[in-house]
Amino acid sequence: MNTHTVEKIGGTSMLDYAAVRDNIVLRGSRLTNPYNRIIVVSAYAGITNRLLEHKKSGRPGIYALFAGSELERSWRDELAELRSDMHMLNKQLFDEPVAVARANQFIDERLACAQDCLEDLQRVCAHGHFSLQTHLSTVREMLASIGEAQSAWNTAQLLQRDGINARFVDVTGWQLDEHLSLDAHIKRALCQYDLSRELPIVTGYAHAQEGLMSSFDRGYTEMTFSRVAVLSGAREAIIHKEFHLSTADPLLVGESRAIPIGRTNYDVADQLANLGMEAIHPKAAKGLRQNSIPLRVTNTFEPDHAGTLITSDYVSQTPRVEIIAGNKGVFALELFDQNMAGQIELYDAGILEAVHRFKARVIAKDMNANTITHYLACNLKTIKRIRQALEKRYPEAEIDQTKVSIVSAIGSDLRVTGVLAKAVGALAEHDISVQAMHQSMRQVDMQFVVREADYERAIRSLHGELVEVHDHGRAVCLATA
């Protein structure tokens, strides 16, 4: 039986090298030895946004500027600015000028190669026989890999400086002479290391013949992490974040009221991912779940706290609400058509085709005989494109869009008599009108659609009525390390 763990470090945590070294690699006060682990690292916080586009605001990064127009050259200015910022990061991390110069040289080689590729591609596609669109997915993959290459290389160098036998494991496929599947690439990269005396630091982006981002987009680091854990037969998978997985966002309900979750299951993790508050990408969780690998989510800055243990079989001993979470930036897209009655599945398929084409994410939907409403996580530009496509496809339909929020009460077992009534009552007491609500027979979540302006009050009111009334202590079902 394997005794090693596979651990992923989030981007915000990566910015604090001392915390990574002391709280993760040296495990705080629980040090036995720093080995028997494989560490998968994210890019430093903010870097992938600059390479691609901002995950939340949509502000264009190098990729988006390059993809926007074949004649647009503003991506070069963005790349030059990013190079300068990456150099600044290196200066903050390394003490010695020689070490800073080596770190700068490493990332400069990647950026220079990427720039050459983009300029060559731009020149080729200036001719009518070549289309830029056919190459954009490859460009996106190439640019995404640069952030994780920097953070993994730097971390390995810093740990070596501090006496730890760390090894930089580059699975980005940089200048690779052959295309491999994701699993084959990971297996080949890891087979040469002795985990008992070496600490592999693996890039969170992994090159795959099938294209990692085309399937998982910004969840690619979690997919790499998951496949490394599955293929190596890890005892446990661990994600280190800058916060605890808690009963609610401490910034909304107050740090003294938000309680860490000690135990939960993969069903709950999927519900959180659906709301955009990922503990782990659902497709990454699937591999861990199928191979019975427990997932632990910990706070980098509290190394002695056991964190949240996620398993397939956990169900709370007493049915209860464990987490109040939500999403504020949601569009309710409503399509009404009198002709829909009796053929609602045909309309639904057509709507989902448009949603998929413009890459919006469905959080929830409801329907009756002649109306379907999809609740979409996307920006205004995307919702307008979807609406235009649907107006063309269904010229007799009435289509409307409204900005709303979704607030959800989540638990491993919500079979609590009267809990829905309590939730609605708590919202009504605070003068919050429920626009729609959903509860499935699986009994792991209840969703309430409210006005966008009511989001924060809805979170606080549900947390107060459904969570704070119970004396959970230090954590909801305290996990063991």
N, C-alpha and C positions, 0 to 999 in steps of 0.2 A: 504494500500500500504506500502511495506517495505521501510525503509529509510536507511538501512545499506549498506555499501559497502564491497566487498571482495577484498583484496589487496595481491598481491604476491611480494615478495622482492627477487631480483636476488642475486646470490652468491657473486659477487664483492661488492655490497652494504652491504651485511651481515657482511663483514669483518670490517666495520666501524660502531660500535655500536652507537657511539655518533650521527652520521648522521641518523641512523635508528630511534633512540629515538626522536631527535629534529626535524628532517625534515619530518618524516613519521608519527610516533605515535603522536607527539605533533604538527605536521603539520606546522612547521615554524611560520610565523606571522599570520596564519589563524586558530589558535587554538580556538575551541569552547569547545570540550571535546574529550578525546582520545577513546571514546567508539563508539558503533554502527558500529563497523567494525569487520571483521574476517580477520586475517592476515595469509597467507600461506607462509612459508619460504623455500628457497632453501638451500642446503648445502653450507658451506663456499667455496668460489672459490678455485678450485683445488682439493677438497677432493673427489668428485665423480670420477674424473680422476684417483686418486690413488686407489680408491676402485675397479674400473672396468677396464678402459683403457683410455688413453688420447683421448679426443673426436676428436682432429685434427691430432695429430701426430701418433696416434695408439700405443704409448708406453704402454706396458702391466702394468696393476695394479694388485691387488690381484686376482681378478676374472680371468683375462687373464692368469696369471701365473699358477693358479690352474687348469684352463681348458686345458692348453697346454700339460700337461703330467701327467698321474696318478702317476708317480714316482717322479716328480719334486717337490722339497720342498722349492724353492726360495720364494714362496708366503708367507711363515712364516717370512722370513726376511723383506719382504715388509710390512707385517702387523705390525711387531715390530717397524719399522721405522715410519709408519703412526701413531701408538699409541703415540710415542714420539712427533711427530709434532702436534697431536691433544692436547696433554698436553701443548705444547708451546702456542697454540692458547688460551687455557683456561687461562693460566697465563697472557696473554696480555689483556684478557677481564675482568677478575675479580681482584679486588684490595686486598681482604682479603685472607690470606692463607687458612682459613677454607672453603671459597667459592670455591677456586681453587681445594681443595681436594674433595669437593662434586661433582664438575663438572668432575673431573678426574675419580671419582668412577663411575659416571653414564656411561661415555663412555667406561670405562674399562669393565664393566659388559656386554655391547653389544659386544665389540670386543672379549672378552674371550668366550662368548657363540658362536659367529660366528666361532672362531678358533676350538672350540670343535666339532662343526658340520662338519667343513671341514675335520678335522682329522678322525672323525668317518666314514665319507663318503669315504675318501681315503682308509681306512682299508677295508671297506666292498667291495669296487669296485676292490680291489686287487684280489678278487676271480672271477673266470671266469663267474659265473652265474649272475653277476651284471654289469651293464654298467653305467659308469660315465656320458655319454652323456644324458641319460634320466633324470638326476637330475640337469643339468647345468642351466636351466632356473630358477629353484627355488633358486639355489645358487646366481645367479645374482640378483634376487629380494631381497634376504636377505641382501646381501652386500650393495646394493644401498640404503636400508633404513637407514643405520647407519649414513650417512652424515646428512640427514635431521633431524634425532633424536637428534643429538648433537646440531645443530644450533637452533632448536625449543626449546629444554630444556634450553639451555643457555639464549636465548632471553627472555623467560618467567621469569627466575630467575633474570636477570638483570633489567627487567622492574619492577618486584615486589620490588626489592631493591630501585628503584627510585620512589616508591609511586604509581605505576600504577597496577591496579587489573588484571594482566595478568594471563592466564591459559594455561598450556602446554597441548595440545591436540594431543595425540599420535595415529595416524591412520596407523602406519606402520605394525600393526598386530603382534607385537613382543610378542611371547608366547601366541598368541590368541588360544583359545580352540575350535574355529569353523571358517569355511570359509564362508565369506559373499561376496555378489556382491559389487562392488565399491560404488554404490549408497546407498545400505543398510548400509555399514560400515560408510560412512560419515554421514548419517542421525542419526544413533545411537550415534555417537560420539558427535554431535553438539546439540542434543535435550536438553541437561541438562544445557545449558548456557543461562544466561540473558544478552543479548547484550547491554542493556542499562547501565549496571554497571560492566560488565566483558569483557575482551579483549582476545578472544581465539587466541592462537598462534599454528597453525596447521602444522604438518609435511608435507613437499611437496611430500613425497612418501606416498602413501596409499596402503595398502594391498587389493587385490581384488582376488576373487576366480578364475577369468579368467586370472589373471596375467597382471599387468599394463605394465610392460616393454616389454612383448611379443607383445603388440599392439602398444606401443608408444615409446619404448626404452628411449632415453634420454629426450624425451619430456614429461616424466611422471609428473613432477611438474606442468606443465601447464595444464595437464589434471585434476589433483587433484584440482587445482585452479578453473578451469572452472566448474567442477561438484559441488564444494562447492558453487559457485556463483549461478548456476542454481537451485540447490536443496533448497537453502536458500532464493531464490527469491530476489537476490541483486538488488539494485537500479543501481549500476554501478560496473564494474570490473576494477581494476587498477593494472598495472604492474609497479613496481619501478625498473628502471635500472640505470646504472652508466653513461648513455649518453642519449641524445635526439634522437628520431627517426627523422633523418634529410634528406635533399635533397641528401646528399652523405656522405661518410666517411670523417670526418674532417681531419683525418690523411693523406688522399690522396689529397683533394682539398684545404685544409687550413681551419682553424677554422673560419676565417672571411668570407669565401665564402659558407660554409655549413650552411643552414638555417633550423631551426626546422620546422617540418610539423605540423600544427595546427589541421587540419581535414583530414581524408581520410576514406576509407571504407574497408570492409573485403576482397573484391576482391584484393585490393592492398596488404593487409597483407598476403594473400595466395601467391602472386607472390614473395614477399620477403622471405617467408618461403621456397618456392621452390628453391631459390638461396642459402639457408642455412643461411640467415640473418633474423632469426625469430623475428618478433614482438610477435607472438604466434603460437604454433603448429596448423596446419589447422584443425585437429580433435577436438582440444580444442576450437578453434574459432567457430566451427560448432554449439556447444551447446549454446554459447552466442548469436550467430546470430539468431538461431531458436527461442530463447526466448526473442529477442529484448532487450538484455542487452548491453548497450554501453561499449566499452573497452577503457580505457585511459592508455597511456604509458607515464610515467613521468621520469624525471631525479632526482634521489635521492638527488643530490647535488645542485639542484636549486628548492627548495620547493615552491617558489612563482611563478614559471612558470607553466602555465596550462597544458603543455605537448601536446600530440597528442590524439585527440578523434576519435575513430574508430567506425563507425556505419554501418548498412546495407544500408541505403538509401542515404548516402552522395554522391553527384557528384559535381565536381567543377563547379562554375557558368560559367567559361570560359574554354574550352578544353585546356589542357596543360600537359606538363611533370612535374611531381612532385618529382620524385626520380630517381637518377642514382645509380644503385647497380650492383653487379656482383659476380662471383665466379672464383677464379684463379686456383684452383686445380681441373681441369676437364679433363677427358679422353674422346676423341672422338673415339668411337669404330665403325668402318665401316665394314660392311659385304656386299660384292658384289658376286652375283651368277646369271649367265645367266638364270638359271632355275627358278629364282624368278618371272619373268614376268607372270602375271596372277594369282599368288597365294601368293602375298606379305603378306597377313594376316596370312598365315601359318608360314612363316619365322618370322614374327614379334612376334607371340605367342611363338615360340621356343626361340628366343633371350631373350624375357622378362622372360621366365621361368628360364633361366640361371642367368639373372641379379637378379631376386628375390631370387634364391637359395643361391647366395653368398652375398646377402644383400647390393648390391650397390643401389644408389638412382639415378633415371632418372631425369635430369633437363630439357632436351629437346630432340627432335629427328626430323630427316628429312628423306625423302625417295623419290625415283623415281622408275622407272619401275623395276630396278634390283639391287638397292642398298638401304640399311637402315643404317643410322648412329644414334647411341644413344650417348648422352652426359651424362657421368656418374660422380657422385661425389663419389669417392672411392680412396683407395690407390693402389699402383702398384701391391702389392701381390694379391689383389682382382681382378684387371683387368686381370692379367695373368691367374687366375683360370677360369674366365669367358671365356677368349679367348680359353683356352685349351678345355673347354666343347663344345664350338661352333665349333672348328676345328674337334672334334670327331663327332659331330652331322651333320655337313655340310662339308664333306671331299673335295668336289669340289669347295667350296667357297674360295674367296680371302678375308682375314680378316686383317685389319690394325688398329693400335691404334696410336693416336697422343695426346700429352699434349697440351691443349688449355685453353683459358679463355672465359667466357661468360660475356658480359656486357649488361645490360638491362636498357632501359628507361621505367619508370612505371608511370602511372597516373590513376586517377579515370575516366578520359575521354580523350582519345588520338585522338579523331576525329578532328585532326588539319590538314588542307590541306598542303601538302608539308613537314610534319614533318619527314617522313622517308628520303626524299631527303636531308633535312638539317642535319640529323644525319649522313648519309653516307658521306656527304660533309665534315662535321667536322672531321670525322675520316681520310678521304683522305688528308685533309690539313695538318695533322700531320703524314703523310706517314704511316698510319695504314691500313693494308690490311684486308678486311672483308672476312673471310673464308666461312661463311654462315650467313644467317639471317632469323628470323622468326617473323611474326606478325599475330596475330589471329584476327578473325572477332569481338571478344568481345571488342577489342580496349582498353585494359588496360596495355599492355606491348609490347615492341619491343625488341628482343634479337639479339645481334651481336656476332658471334663467331670470335675471333681474336687470334693471337699468344699469347702464355703465356707471353712473354716478353713485349707485348704491353698493358698489362692489366691496369696499372696505368695511362699511357698516354691516353688510351681510356676513362677511367672514367673522367679524367680532361677535355678532349676535349668535350665530350658530355655534361658535366655539364656546361662548359663555354658557349656552343652554345644554349643549350635548357633550362637552368635554370637561369644562372647568368644574362642573357640579360634582365630578367624581374626584376622589383623593388618590391621584396616581403616584404621588411621590416624585422620586428622581426620574423615573421613566415609566412609560406604559409597557408593562411586562419586561422588566429589566433583563437584558441579554447577558450571557457570560462570554468572556473573552476566550 
